[in-house]
Amino acid sequence: QVQLVESGGGLVQAGGSLRLSCAASGRTSSNYAVGWFRQAPGKEREFVATITWSRGTTYYADSVKGRFTISRDNDKNTVYLQMNSLNPEDTAVYFCAAMRDYGLGYSIRTNYHYWGQGTQVTVSS
């Protein structure tokens, strides 16, 4: 089992920044990828970004490329999502998730078997 705990959400004005953290514990290993998804009210949960634990390769949704950066700290078993130039469309509950790294399928929600509880991000206009 892998446990994931998110932190860092909050309220920010449009154009501002936030950094989310995802602390992983349990049976973690280098064979995992850890990502972020988000879900706005009335919408499907959508992929945001993922990083592979072994090589640190990153993948992003087109909607956040150039604004969000995903990174990891191996010593702390923590993944970060730095979010810049936020706009009201980024308002959602953000979830951290982990999947076994098979080299593909990083943007597919059902490939992730471990999820955090979510953290609210609200961007005001």
Order of alpha helices (4+ residues) and beta strands (2+ residues): beta-beta-beta-beta-beta-beta-beta-beta-beta-beta-beta
